Amino acid sequence: MTPHPAVQAAIDLSAGAIGGMACVFSGQSMDTVKVKMQSFPSLYRGFLHCLTSTYRQVGIRGLYQGTVPALAANVAENAVLFMSYGFCQEVVRHVCGLEQSATLSDVQKAGAGAVASVFSSLVLCPTELVKCRLQVMNEMVASGKISSAHNSVWTVIRGVMKSEGPAGFFRGLTPTIAREVPGYFCFFGAYELCRSFFSQYRNCSKDDLGAVSIVLSGGVGGACLWLVVYPMDCVKSRIQVMSMTETPAGFYRTFIHIFRTEGVRALYSGLTPTMIRTFPANGALFLGYEASRKLMMSQFDS
């Protein structure tokens, strides 16, 4: 029995939210290191230096600063992403002249994921801005850019509202969308291609794949996403962080400024912790999504 489209959307929304929580809990510490290195590339010699310096200065909690907004960001982003992903697959079927129940190719699913990412960007940008600012608060104080650290979510939110207004929460929206669209084409494309490979290798359907295959497929999808879009993510983080103390330039001017003054290497600062994080985090994301979605869908098959 196929559930009503509204019920299907609710299932995708819920499964995406569960996947988002799994993603944060498995990769938040590495995400903190990534944002610190992106925002202050000259402050740290490398991944291990940033990791150990943060631990010595603040302790283990320093690696989990911004966890609350990260949870809000990932839950909101992935809930909207996977709900929109379901809708966008229907749009792709309509555009390609396929029946409603037709199975899409891996490339068609990748296209649906790319379009869905535009909608998820609108909820991701504000929450990610708060997360990034919390993650680099100690570095902003140490560099003299701000006088004191604001270590609570609500303090950061009030500060944004007071100094920048509601529009301030959407600093970095353009690079966020520029990052998400090609990134999620690669993300869903690589994920589905890997699932196709494992299903052929194991001679079973994609829905019958085990946890290991799903985690590996999700990890490969995440690795492809970050390798393609990392410079844009770096520009996005820089805009969101530096807008705390100055009016930032646009996406293009910020990109050119980093490239000319700091070199190509600065655009890839923090890539190591990102790649370390991507396999467990994105593997957990898809495992949480697929397992919870399958469980909820089974209620309509019984």
SEMI-550512 format. One record per residue: residue in one letter; residue number from 0; z, x, y of N, C-alpha, C in turn. Coordinates in steps of 0.02 Angstrom, whole numbers, plus 50000, padded with zeros to 5 digits. Layout:
REM SEMI-550512
REC  code  pos   n.up  n.east  n.north  ca.up  ca.east  ca.north   c.up  c.east  c.north
REC     A  NUM      Z       X        Y      Z        X         Y      Z       X        Y
...
//
This chain:
REM SEMI-550512
REC  code  pos   n.up  n.east  n.north  ca.up  ca.east  ca.north   c.up  c.east  c.north
REC     M    0  50000   50042    49940  50000    50000     50000  50000   50044    50063
REC     T    1  49952   50032    50107  49948    50070     50169  49989   50038    50223
REC     P    2  50034   50075    50256  50076    50045     50308  50035   50025    50369
REC     H    3  50063   49979    50408  50032    49958     50471  50025   50019    50517
REC     P    4  49972   50022    50559  49963    50080     50603  50024   50096    50645
REC     A    5  50061   50045    50668  50120    50058     50709  50175   50091    50666
REC     V    6  50180   50070    50604  50229    50100     50558  50208   50172    50542
REC     Q    7  50143   50181    50532  50116    50248     50518  50132   50295    50576
REC     A    8  50123   50270    50637  50138    50311     50696  50212   50329    50699
REC     A    9  50255   50281    50681  50328    50293     50682  50346   50345    50629
REC     I   10  50313   50343    50571  50326    50392     50518  50305   50461    50541
REC     D   11  50245   50467    50571  50221    50531     50596  50267   50558    50650
REC     L   12  50291   50513    50694  50337    50533     50748  50402   50561    50719
REC     S   13  50430   50525    50671  50494    50545     50641  50487   50610    50601
REC     A   14  50433   50615    50562  50422    50675     50522  50410   50736    50567
REC     G   15  50373   50726    50622  50362    50780     50669  50427   50804    50701
REC     A   16  50471   50757    50717  50536    50774     50747  50578   50815    50698
REC     I   17  50578   50795    50634  50616    50831     50583  50587   50902    50575
REC     G   18  50521   50907    50574  50489    50972     50569  50506   51016    50629
REC     G   19  50509   50986    50689  50526    51023     50749  50597   51052    50747
REC     M   20  50644   51014    50721  50713    51038     50714  50716   51097    50665
REC     A   21  50681   51091    50609  50679    51145     50560  50650   51208    50590
REC     C   22  50599   51200    50632  50566    51257     50664  50614   51294    50710
REC     V   23  50653   51258    50751  50700    51289     50797  50755   51326    50761
REC     F   24  50786   51293    50713  50843    51323     50678  50824   51387    50640
REC     S   25  50761   51392    50620  50740    51450     50581  50711   51506    50624
REC     G   26  50698   51494    50688  50665    51546     50727  50688   51556    50799
REC     Q   27  50744   51525    50820  50764    51528     50890  50781   51598    50915
REC     S   28  50814   51638    50874  50834    51704     50897  50774   51748    50913
REC     M   29  50722   51744    50872  50661    51783     50885  50623   51757    50946
REC     D   30  50627   51692    50957  50595    51663     51017  50628   51688    51080
REC     T   31  50695   51696    51079  50731    51722     51137  50708   51793    51152
REC     V   32  50703   51835    51101  50680    51904     51111  50609   51904    51139
REC     K   33  50566   51860    51114  50497    51856     51138  50495   51841    51213
REC     V   34  50532   51791    51235  50530    51771     51306  50558   51826    51351
REC     K   35  50612   51859    51328  50640    51915     51368  50588   51970    51377
REC     M   36  50554   51988    51324  50505    52042     51327  50443   52022    51368
REC     Q   37  50424   51958    51365  50368    51935     51405  50384   51938    51480
REC     S   38  50445   51918    51497  50465    51913     51568  50484   51980    51598
REC     F   39  50512   52026    51557  50534    52091     51582  50508   52146    51535
REC     P   40  50442   52156    51532  50413    52204     51484  50435   52275    51495
REC     S   41  50452   52294    51558  50472    52363     51572  50546   52376    51559
REC     L   42  50584   52323    51546  50656    52329     51536  50673   52351    51465
REC     Y   43  50630   52336    51418  50645    52351     51348  50591   52396    51317
REC     R   44  50613   52442    51275  50567    52489     51243  50529   52457    51186
REC     G   45  50557   52404    51159  50524    52371     51103  50567   52314    51076
REC     F   46  50545   52286    51021  50578    52228     50991  50651   52242    50973
REC     L   47  50663   52298    50937  50731    52314     50915  50777   52330    50974
REC     H   48  50750   52363    51025  50790    52378     51084  50812   52314    51119
REC     C   49  50767   52267    51126  50783    52203     51157  50835   52164    51116
REC     L   50  50825   52164    51050  50870    52129     51005  50941   52157    51008
REC     T   51  50946   52223    51002  51012    52255     51002  51046   52253    51071
REC     S   52  51006   52260    51125  51034    52256     51192  51063   52188    51207
REC     T   53  51027   52137    51186  51052    52068     51197  51116   52057    51158
REC     Y   54  51118   52081    51096  51177    52072     51054  51237   52109    51083
REC     R   55  51227   52169    51109  51282    52209     51137  51308   52178    51202
REC     Q   56  51264   52150    51242  51284    52123     51307  51319   52056    51301
REC     V   57  51292   52012    51260  51316    51942     51258  51342   51921    51190
REC     G   58  51325   51960    51138  51344    51939     51071  51290   51896    51039
REC     I   59  51306   51869    50981  51257    51830     50944  51234   51768    50982
REC     R   60  51278   51741    51025  51259    51681     51063  51203   51697    51113
REC     G   61  51197   51761    51132  51144    51779     51178  51074   51769    51148
REC     L   62  51070   51774    51082  51006    51764     51048  50990   51690    51038
REC     Y   63  51039   51648    51053  51028    51576     51044  51036   51538    51110
REC     Q   64  51031   51575    51166  51030    51541     51230  50967   51499    51235
REC     G   65  50974   51439    51261  50916    51395     51265  50902   51355    51203
REC     T   66  50950   51355    51155  50938    51319     51093  50933   51243    51104
REC     V   67  50976   51217    51149  50975    51144     51162  50907   51122    51191
REC     P   68  50883   51155    51245  50817    51135     51269  50761   51153    51220
REC     A   69  50772   51206    51179  50722    51223     51128  50718   51167    51077
REC     L   70  50776   51140    51057  50776    51082     51012  50740   51023    51043
REC     A   71  50758   51009    51107  50725    50954     51142  50650   50965    51147
REC     A   72  50631   51028    51163  50560    51044     51170  50523   51035    51104
REC     N   73  50550   51064    51050  50515    51062     50986  50515   50994    50954
REC     V   74  50571   50958    50960  50574    50891     50933  50525   50845    50969
REC     A   75  50526   50848    51037  50481    50807     51076  50408   50827    51065
REC     E   76  50396   50893    51067  50327    50917     51059  50298   50897    50991
REC     N   77  50335   50912    50938  50308    50900     50871  50307   50826    50853
REC     A   78  50354   50787    50880  50351    50715     50868  50288   50686    50900
REC     V   79  50275   50704    50963  50215    50680     50997  50152   50710    50967
REC     L   80  50156   50775    50949  50098    50809     50920  50075   50776    50856
REC     F   81  50121   50765    50809  50101    50738     50744  50084   50663    50748
REC     M   82  50117   50627    50794  50098    50557     50804  50027   50554    50834
REC     S   83  50014   50596    50885  49947    50598     50915  49895   50624    50865
REC     Y   84  49917   50670    50822  49872    50697     50771  49845   50642    50726
REC     G   85  49889   50595    50708  49867    50538     50667  49817   50495    50705
REC     F   86  49831   50480    50769  49785    50440     50809  49719   50477    50818
REC     C   87  49722   50542    50833  49661    50581     50846  49617   50587    50783
REC     Q   88  49648   50586    50725  49608    50586     50664  49567   50522    50658
REC     E   89  49597   50466    50679  49560    50403     50679  49503   50405    50730
REC     V   90  49515   50436    50787  49462    50444     50838  49405   50486    50810
REC     V   91  49421   50540    50775  49370    50583     50746  49330   50545    50694
REC     R   92  49363   50504    50653  49327    50464     50604  49278   50417    50639
REC     H   93  49301   50386    50695  49258    50339     50732  49199   50376    50762
REC     V   94  49211   50434    50793  49157    50472     50825  49106   50497    50774
REC     C   95  49131   50516    50715  49086    50542     50663  49056   50487    50619
REC     G   96  49073   50424    50634  49045    50368     50596  49071   50363    50525
REC     L   97  49133   50384    50514  49163    50382     50448  49205   50319    50439
REC     E   98  49215   50300    50376  49259    50243     50362  49331   50261    50378
REC     Q   99  49372   50209    50387  49441    50220     50409  49481   50260    50358
REC     S  100  49465   50253    50294  49502    50288     50242  49470   50354    50221
REC     A  101  49416   50374    50255  49380    50435     50236  49423   50497    50248
REC     T  102  49416   50546    50205  49452    50609     50212  49414   50655    50258
REC     L  103  49447   50681    50308  49415    50725     50356  49410   50796    50328
REC     S  104  49361   50833    50352  49355    50904     50332  49409   50944    50369
REC     D  105  49419   51005    50347  49469    51047     50379  49453   51060    50453
REC     V  106  49389   51069    50469  49369    51080     50538  49380   51018    50580
REC     Q  107  49366   50959    50553  49378    50897     50589  49452   50886    50603
REC     K  108  49494   50904    50555  49566    50899     50566  49589   50949    50619
REC     A  109  49558   51008    50620  49575    51057     50672  49557   51030    50741
REC     G  110  49500   50996    50747  49480    50966     50810  49529   50912    50832
REC     A  111  49551   50871    50784  49600    50819     50799  49665   50850    50823
REC     G  112  49686   50905    50793  49747    50939     50814  49741   50967    50884
REC     A  113  49682   50993    50902  49672    51021     50969  49678   50967    51022
REC     V  114  49649   50908    51010  49653    50853     51058  49725   50828    51063
REC     A  115  49759   50823    51006  49829    50800     51005  49874   50845    51045
REC     S  116  49858   50909    51048  49901    50957     51084  49904   50944    51159
REC     V  117  49853   50912    51187  49853    50896     51258  49911   50848    51273
REC     F  118  49922   50799    51231  49976    50751     51241  50044   50784    51231
REC     S  119  50050   50827    51181  50114    50860     51169  50132   50909    51225
REC     S  120  50082   50937    51259  50094    50983     51314  50133   50950    51371
REC     L  121  50121   50886    51381  50153    50850     51436  50229   50843    51426
REC     V  122  50251   50840    51364  50323    50837     51351  50352   50906    51338
REC     L  123  50310   50953    51318  50334    51020     51302  50349   51060    51365
REC     C  124  50306   51055    51416  50311    51099     51475  50379   51095    51510
REC     P  125  50405   51036    51526  50470    51033     51561  50528   51062    51520
REC     T  126  50531   51046    51456  50586    51070     51415  50580   51145    51401
REC     E  127  50519   51170    51395  50510    51241     51383  50526   51282    51446
REC     L  128  50513   51253    51504  50531    51287     51566  50606   51299    51570
REC     V  129  50646   51248    51554  50719    51255     51554  50740   51306    51502
REC     K  130  50710   51304    51443  50727    51351     51390  50714   51423    51412
REC     C  131  50655   51436    51439  50637    51504     51460  50684   51531    51513
REC     R  132  50703   51488    51561  50748    51511     51614  50817   51527    51587
REC     L  133  50841   51488    51540  50906    51503     51510  50903   51569    51471
REC     Q  134  50848   51581    51437  50843    51640     51394  50843   51705    51434
REC     V  135  50819   51704    51496  50815    51766     51536  50866   51768    51592
REC     M  136  50916   51725    51591  50964    51721     51646  51000   51787    51658
REC     N  137  51021   51821    51605  51056    51885     51614  51012   51938    51645
REC     E  138  50948   51940    51625  50901    51988     51654  50887   51973    51727
REC     M  139  50885   51910    51746  50874    51891     51816  50932   51915    51860
REC     V  140  50993   51910    51834  51052    51933     51871  51051   52010    51876
REC     A  141  51037   52043    51819  51037    52116     51817  50985   52146    51863
REC     S  142  50929   52112    51872  50875    52137     51915  50886   52120    51988
REC     G  143  50938   52080    52003  50954    52062     52071  50913   52005    52099
REC     K  144  50875   51971    52056  50833    51916     52079  50874   51853    52093
REC     I  145  50930   51845    52057  50977    51792     52072  51047   51821    52072
REC     S  146  51093   51787    52106  51160    51815     52115  51207   51801    52057
REC     S  147  51198   51746    52023  51243    51729     51967  51205   51691    51914
REC     A  148  51229   51697    51852  51195    51664     51797  51216   51591    51791
REC     H  149  51167   51549    51776  51181    51478     51763  51167   51466    51689
REC     N  150  51220   51463    51650  51211    51463     51577  51214   51395    51545
REC     S  151  51211   51342    51584  51209    51276     51554  51143   51242    51569
REC     V  152  51123   51199    51523  51060    51163     51530  51060   51122    51594
REC     W  153  51114   51087    51607  51116    51041     51664  51116   51078    51730
REC     T  154  51146   51138    51732  51143    51178     51793  51072   51199    51809
REC     V  155  51035   51219    51758  50965    51238     51768  50924   51177    51791
REC     I  156  50935   51120    51759  50898    51059     51778  50913   51040    51850
REC     R  157  50977   51042    51869  50994    51026     51938  50963   51075    51987
REC     G  158  50962   51139    51968  50932    51189     52011  50857   51177    52022
REC     V  159  50822   51158    51969  50751    51143     51974  50740   51083    52019
REC     M  160  50779   51030    52009  50772    50969     52049  50786   50983    52123
REC     K  161  50837   51024    52136  50857    51038     52206  50806   51081    52242
REC     S  162  50781   51133    52209  50737    51181     52243  50662   51164    52238
REC     E  163  50643   51130    52185  50571    51119     52173  50551   51046    52165
REC     G  164  50600   51003    52153  50584    50933     52143  50558   50920    52073
REC     P  165  50541   50857    52056  50516    50841     51989  50455   50881    51968
REC     A  166  50412   50898    52017  50351    50936     52001  50368   51006    51975
REC     G  167  50429   51030    51991  50448    51097     51969  50453   51103    51894
REC     F  168  50465   51047    51860  50471    51049     51787  50403   51060    51753
REC     F  169  50350   51053    51792  50283    51061     51764  50250   51126    51786
REC     R  170  50292   51175    51810  50267    51241     51822  50242   51270    51756
REC     G  171  50181   51294    51756  50153    51322     51694  50117   51272    51651
REC     L  172  50104   51211    51677  50070    51160     51636  49999   51182    51618
REC     T  173  49964   51211    51668  49894    51232     51655  49891   51285    51599
REC     P  174  49930   51340    51602  49928    51387     51546  49955   51358    51481
REC     T  175  50000   51309    51486  50025    51277     51425  49968   51241    51390
REC     I  176  49929   51201    51428  49872    51166     51398  49819   51216    51375
REC     A  177  49806   51268    51416  49757    51320     51398  49778   51356    51334
REC     R  178  49843   51360    51323  49869    51391     51262  49865   51343    51203
REC     E  179  49885   51281    51214  49893    51234     51159  49827   51213    51127
REC     V  180  49775   51199    51168  49713    51171     51140  49679   51219    51091
REC     P  181  49662   51281    51111  49633    51326     51061  49683   51347    51007
REC     G  182  49746   51352    51028  49797    51372     50981  49805   51323    50923
REC     Y  183  49808   51259    50940  49818    51209     50887  49755   51195    50848
REC     F  184  49696   51211    50876  49635    51208     50835  49642   51260    50779
REC     C  185  49663   51320    50797  49673    51373     50747  49731   51356    50700
REC     F  186  49784   51328    50729  49845    51311     50692  49831   51262    50635
REC     F  187  49803   51204    50653  49789    51154     50602  49731   51175    50558
REC     G  188  49681   51210    50588  49625    51233     50547  49646   51281    50493
REC     A  189  49685   51332    50511  49709    51381     50463  49755   51349    50411
REC     Y  190  49798   51304    50434  49844    51269     50389  49806   51230    50336
REC     E  191  49756   51191    50358  49718    51150     50312  49674   51193    50266
REC     L  192  49646   51247    50292  49606    51292     50250  49648   51323    50195
REC     C  193  49709   51344    50214  49755    51373     50164  49775   51321    50111
REC     R  194  49788   51260    50134  49805    51207     50086  49747   51193    50039
REC     S  195  49686   51194    50066  49627    51184     50024  49622   51239    49971
REC     F  196  49635   51301    49993  49633    51357     49946  49685   51349    49891
REC     F  197  49746   51333    49910  49799    51325     49860  49786   51266    49814
REC     S  198  49759   51211    49840  49746    51152     49798  49691   51167    49747
REC     Q  199  49640   51207    49768  49587    51226     49721  49613   51275    49669
REC     Y  200  49655   51322    49693  49684    51372     49647  49729   51340    49595
REC     R  201  49767   51291    49617  49814    51257     49572  49784   51196    49538
REC     N  202  49722   51179    49558  49687    51121     49529  49727   51057    49538
REC     C  203  49748   51045    49601  49786    50985     49617  49767   50962    49687
REC     S  204  49790   50904    49707  49776    50880     49775  49823   50914    49825
REC     K  205  49804   50911    49888  49845    50942     49940  49915   50910    49942
REC     D  206  49918   50846    49929  49983    50810     49932  50030   50831    49876
REC     D  207  50004   50863    49825  50046    50883     49768  50066   50957    49770
REC     L  208  50050   50991    49824  50069    51061     49829  50144   51069    49836
REC     G  209  50170   51124    49810  50241    51137     49813  50263   51167    49879
REC     A  210  50328   51179    49885  50358    51204     49947  50331   51272    49966
REC     V  211  50322   51317    49917  50299    51385     49932  50230   51384    49963
REC     S  212  50185   51344    49936  50117    51339     49962  50116   51311    50033
REC     I  213  50159   51261    50046  50162    51231     50113  50189   51282    50163
REC     V  214  50242   51318    50144  50273    51367     50189  50223   51422    50205
REC     L  215  50188   51448    50155  50139    51501     50166  50081   51476    50210
REC     S  216  50059   51415    50198  50004    51386     50238  50026   51378    50310
REC     G  217  50088   51353    50320  50114    51346     50388  50122   51412    50423
REC     G  218  50145   51463    50386  50152    51530     50414  50086   51560    50436
REC     V  219  50035   51552    50395  49968    51577     50413  49941   51540    50474
REC     G  220  49952   51474    50476  49931    51435     50533  49964   51458    50597
REC     G  221  50029   51470    50594  50066    51494     50652  50043   51563    50674
REC     A  222  50029   51607    50626  50006    51675     50643  49939   51672    50678
REC     C  223  49894   51629    50654  49828    51622     50686  49835   51595    50757
REC     L  224  49880   51547    50766  49891    51519     50833  49912   51573    50882
REC     W  225  49963   51611    50864  49991    51660     50912  49944   51718    50924
REC     L  226  49907   51740    50875  49860    51795     50885  49805   51776    50935
REC     V  227  49786   51712    50935  49733    51689     50979  49759   51677    51050
REC     V  228  49818   51648    51057  49840    51622     51123  49896   51663    51155
REC     Y  229  49917   51718    51125  49976    51752     51151  49972   51772    51224
REC     P  230  49917   51800    51249  49914    51817     51321  49926   51757    51366
REC     M  231  49900   51699    51348  49911    51639     51388  49984   51617    51387
REC     D  232  50017   51626    51329  50088    51609     51325  50129   51657    51368
REC     C  233  50109   51720    51371  50143    51769     51413  50138   51750    51487
REC     V  234  50078   51730    51508  50069    51709     51578  50111   51647    51592
REC     K  235  50113   51601    51546  50152    51539     51554  50226   51554    51562
REC     S  236  50253   51599    51520  50323    51617     51525  50338   51651    51591
REC     R  237  50293   51696    51613  50303    51732     51676  50305   51683    51735
REC     I  238  50260   51634    51736  50258    51585     51790  50322   51544    51791
REC     Q  239  50345   51521    51732  50403    51478     51729  50467   51515    51748
REC     V  240  50472   51578    51730  50532    51617     51745  50532   51639    51818
REC     M  241  50478   51667    51842  50476    51694     51910  50477   51640    51964
REC     S  242  50461   51579    51946  50465    51524     51995  50537   51506    52013
REC     M  243  50585   51538    51979  50656    51529     51997  50670   51557    52066
REC     T  244  50635   51610    52084  50651    51645     52147  50593   51651    52195
REC     E  245  50533   51633    52174  50475    51639     52217  50423   51588    52199
REC     T  246  50377   51575    52245  50323    51530     52231  50270   51567    52190
REC     P  247  50260   51548    52128  50215    51586     52086  50142   51573    52102
REC     A  248  50100   51622    52087  50028    51612     52093  50005   51569    52035
REC     G  249  49943   51547    52038  49916    51506     51984  49905   51546    51921
REC     F  250  49880   51513    51870  49869    51544     51805  49823   51604    51809
REC     Y  251  49765   51595    51841  49715    51649     51844  49742   51709    51883
REC     R  252  49772   51697    51941  49796    51752     51982  49854   51789    51948
REC     T  253  49897   51752    51914  49952    51784     51877  49925   51827    51821
REC     F  254  49875   51801    51786  49844    51839     51730  49814   51904    51756
REC     I  255  49776   51899    51811  49743    51959     51839  49795   52009    51865
REC     H  256  49848   51982    51895  49901    52026     51922  49934   52066    51865
REC     I  257  49951   52033    51810  49982    52067     51754  49934   52119    51725
REC     F  258  49871   52099    51718  49820    52143     51688  49810   52206    51731
REC     R  259  49807   52198    51797  49793    52255     51841  49853   52300    51852
REC     T  260  49913   52270    51858  49972    52310     51875  50011   52335    51814
REC     E  261  50007   52298    51758  50047    52317     51699  50005   52333    51638
REC     G  262  49941   52314    51641  49896    52331     51585  49895   52277    51531
REC     V  263  49848   52286    51486  49838    52237     51431  49901   52233    51388
REC     R  264  49935   52289    51379  49994    52290     51335  50047   52240    51357
REC     A  265  50055   52230    51423  50105    52183     51448  50090   52112    51426
REC     L  266  50026   52095    51418  50006    52028     51397  50025   52015    51324
REC     Y  267  50039   52068    51288  50059    52061     51217  50131   52083    51205
REC     S  268  50169   52090    51260  50239    52109     51253  50278   52053    51218
REC     G  269  50314   52069    51166  50351    52019     51128  50313   51991    51068
REC     L  270  50253   52020    51054  50214    51994     50998  50248   52007    50931
REC     T  271  50283   52064    50925  50316    52080     50861  50367   52028    50840
REC     P  272  50417   52010    50883  50464    51958     50862  50430   51890    50851
REC     T  273  50376   51878    50887  50339    51815     50878  50310   51812    50808
REC     M  274  50279   51867    50785  50248    51867     50719  50301   51867    50664
REC     I  275  50359   51899    50677  50414    51896     50629  50440   51825    50622
REC     R  276  50443   51791    50680  50470    51723     50681  50421   51671    50652
REC     T  277  50356   51683    50658  50308    51629     50646  50307   51605    50574
REC     F  278  50317   51650    50525  50313    51627     50456  50371   51581    50437
REC     P  279  50434   51602    50447  50488    51556     50430  50489   51494    50474
REC     A  280  50475   51502    50539  50480    51445     50585  50425   51393    50571
REC     N  281  50363   51415    50568  50309    51367     50556  50305   51344    50484
REC     G  282  50328   51387    50438  50334    51364     50369  50385   51308    50364
REC     A  283  50441   51317    50398  50493    51264     50398  50468   51201    50434
REC     L  284  50429   51210    50487  50401    51153     50524  50359   51109    50477
REC     F  285  50312   51139    50443  50268    51099     50400  50303   51074    50337
REC     L  286  50350   51114    50312  50388    51090     50253  50430   51029    50272
REC     G  287  50463   51033    50330  50502    50975     50353  50458   50915    50366
REC     Y  288  50401   50926    50397  50354    50871     50412  50326   50840    50348
REC     E  289  50299   50881    50304  50266    50855     50244  50316   50821    50197
REC     A  290  50375   50852    50189  50424    50824     50142  50452   50757    50168
REC     S  291  50469   50754    50232  50497    50692     50260  50443   50637    50264
REC     R  292  50382   50656    50281  50328    50607     50285  50313   50579    50215
REC     K  293  50311   50623    50165  50298    50601     50096  50353   50554    50072
REC     L  294  50416   50570    50090  50472    50528     50071  50467   50458    50103
REC     M  295  50451   50457    50167  50445    50393     50202  50384   50353    50178
REC     M  296  50329   50387    50165  50269    50353     50141  50279   50325    50071
REC     S  297  50321   50357    50031  50333    50334     49962  50365   50265    49960
REC     Q  298  50399   50245    50015  50430    50179     50017  50377   50124    50017
REC     F  299  50315   50141    50037  50262    50091     50039  50220   50092    49976
REC     D  300  50230   50143    49934  50193    50148     49872  50231   50120    49812
REC     S  301  50297   50109    49824  50338    50086     49768  50335   50010    49762
//
